[in-house]
Amino acid sequence: MDLRVPEAVLRLTRKFEPDPDTLRPFRLWNANEKEFARWRYYSDARRAHMGALIEARWAKVGTVIEVVDVSVGKMIGSYRRGVNDILFTGG
C-alpha cells in the first residue's frame, strides 16, 4: 500500500510564503562601496527615492546612491552628493 501524497496535493496544501524580494523590491545601492544599504528596503519607488535623498544627505561628498528595483533588475535613478547640493540622474 502506497501512502505517499502526490506532489500536486502537496503544492496546494503548503503554507504560502511570499518571497521577500517581491514584498520590498526597491533597494538602495551605494555605488562607491559596491553594496546595498543596510535596512533600506522599500515597497514603493517614492519612498525609496526619499530614502536615497536622506542617505545622500548624510554621505560623504562624491558618494553615489542608486535606487534599484531588484524584481526586474533596473536602476530607477541615482543621487550624487556634491559639496552644496545633491544631483539627481534618472535611470
Order of alpha helices (4+ residues) and beta strands (2+ residues): alpha-alpha-beta-beta-alpha-beta-beta-beta
